[in-house]
Amino acid sequence: MTNQLGLNDYKQKIADLYNRRSQTYDDSKWHVQICQRLLEYAQVSSRHHVLDIATGTGHIAIAASQIVGSSGRVIGIDISAGMLEQTRNKVEVLGLKNIEFQLADAESVNFPANSFHRILCANSFPWIEDKEAALQLWHRFLKPGGVIGIHTPADTADIGYVVLRQVLQKYGVTLEPSNRIGTLETCQSLFANAGFEEIEIKTEQHGSYISLDKAKSRWTGNSLPSPKQSANHLSELSSVQLTQALAEFEAELEARQTEQGVWDDLTTVYILGRKP
Ligand SMILES: C[S@@+](CC[C@H](N)C(=O)[O-])C[C@H]1O[C@@H](n2cnc3c(N)ncnc32)[C@H](O)[C@@H]1O
């Protein structure tokens, strides 16, 4: 696919990733569940104008379009043409008329100020490069009294990642695959700094016990697109440091092993805020 949006390398990698995943994306029940929960929390209702940021295959946009009805309107945006194609197919089958999609980067898209009652973003906010600037931009698109709702994994989610991050920090390497936004306090201040009020943070635990081997596989299994130049954090270590860091990583995970396996936290966070 050509880069119609003038995306930088990082975002083009994300678009390519989801173009490849688009045909099978809807096999995941997890994403549907998250989207339904976010819709409920944000109290989308009849006549609302809704913006679904990084709509993907349209789980939120399509459900919202059925809630807002013919007097409402839904716009879904995404950088992946492949994901949008899947969405458009579903919309055509369902015959929905109050919904449209745009191939657009959520960080540079433009809408008139005060356009939407609800702006939602599920399973995607961690990909956003400049989160503070994006929240400020989206704040402008919301009507006064409008609500933003974002879902993200918590900082504590994914034990292999958490331990890897702790170990690498000791070696001066900041692990930054673009897959989380920090502590709950960071989320709160991000939203407050963007001008949102009545900020509410809801969390849910979806964790489970996993095998030690699976937890350890995080050492090399981190090949997600990263906004940093070098996506391979391990390449920043010397071979001596690498051996030492791997031993520390494995020892830490082994120390956490129980009879059931290693507890793999999957705290899911929903952040809601209102534009005054
Ligand atoms: C895990 S999918 C989530 C899709 C949908 N929101 C859901 O919950 O099922 C992540 C989506 O974010 C999109 N995305 C990532 N960065 C984006 C950006 N800067 N602007 C628009 N879409 C973006 C990807 O193309 C992909 O479709």
The ligand as an SDF file (V2000), in Angstrom:
LIG
                    3D

 27 29  0  0  0  0  0  0  0  0999 V2000
   -5.5990   -2.6760   17.9950 C   0  0  0  0  0  0  0  0  0  0  0  0
   -6.3410   -1.7620   16.6680 S   0  0  0  0  0  0  0  0  0  0  0  0
   -7.7810   -1.1000   17.4800 C   0  0  0  0  0  0  0  0  0  0  0  0
   -8.9300   -0.8900   16.5560 C   0  0  0  0  0  0  0  0  0  0  0  0
  -10.2490   -0.5720   17.2430 C   0  0  0  0  0  0  0  0  0  0  0  0
  -10.2000    0.7040   17.9220 N   0  0  0  0  0  0  0  0  0  0  0  0
  -10.6190   -1.6740   18.2080 C   0  0  0  0  0  0  0  0  0  0  0  0
  -10.5730   -1.4460   19.4180 O   0  0  0  0  0  0  0  0  0  0  0  0
  -10.9250   -2.7770   17.7530 O   0  0  0  0  0  0  0  0  0  0  0  0
   -5.2910   -0.3510   16.5590 C   0  0  0  0  0  0  0  0  0  0  0  0
   -5.6510    0.5790   15.4260 C   0  0  0  0  0  0  0  0  0  0  0  0
   -5.0190    1.8290   15.6260 O   0  0  0  0  0  0  0  0  0  0  0  0
   -4.7350    2.3730   14.3570 C   0  0  0  0  0  0  0  0  0  0  0  0
   -3.8030    3.4930   14.5390 N   0  0  0  0  0  0  0  0  0  0  0  0
   -2.5990    3.4700   15.1360 C   0  0  0  0  0  0  0  0  0  0  0  0
   -2.0570    4.6960   15.1340 N   0  0  0  0  0  0  0  0  0  0  0  0
   -2.9530    5.5260   14.5510 C   0  0  0  0  0  0  0  0  0  0  0  0
   -2.9650    6.9140   14.2650 C   0  0  0  0  0  0  0  0  0  0  0  0
   -1.9360    7.7120   14.5640 N   0  0  0  0  0  0  0  0  0  0  0  0
   -4.0450    7.4410   13.6540 N   0  0  0  0  0  0  0  0  0  0  0  0
   -5.0940    6.6500   13.3090 C   0  0  0  0  0  0  0  0  0  0  0  0
   -5.1310    5.3200   13.5460 N   0  0  0  0  0  0  0  0  0  0  0  0
   -4.0740    4.7630   14.1630 C   0  0  0  0  0  0  0  0  0  0  0  0
   -4.1970    1.1590   13.6180 C   0  0  0  0  0  0  0  0  0  0  0  0
   -4.1450    1.3420   12.2400 O   0  0  0  0  0  0  0  0  0  0  0  0
   -5.1940    0.0910   14.0600 C   0  0  0  0  0  0  0  0  0  0  0  0
   -6.2910   -0.0070   13.1930 O   0  0  0  0  0  0  0  0  0  0  0  0
  1  2  1  0
  2  3  1  0
  2 10  1  0
  3  4  1  0
  4  5  1  0
  5  6  1  0
  5  7  1  0
  7  8  2  0
  7  9  1  0
 10 11  1  0
 11 12  1  0
 11 26  1  0
 12 13  1  0
 13 14  1  0
 13 24  1  0
 14 15  1  0
 14 23  1  0
 15 16  2  0
 16 17  1  0
 17 18  1  0
 17 23  2  0
 18 19  1  0
 18 20  2  0
 20 21  1  0
 21 22  2  0
 22 23  1  0
 24 25  1  0
 24 26  1  0
 26 27  1  0
M  CHG  2   2   1   9  -1
M  END
$$$$
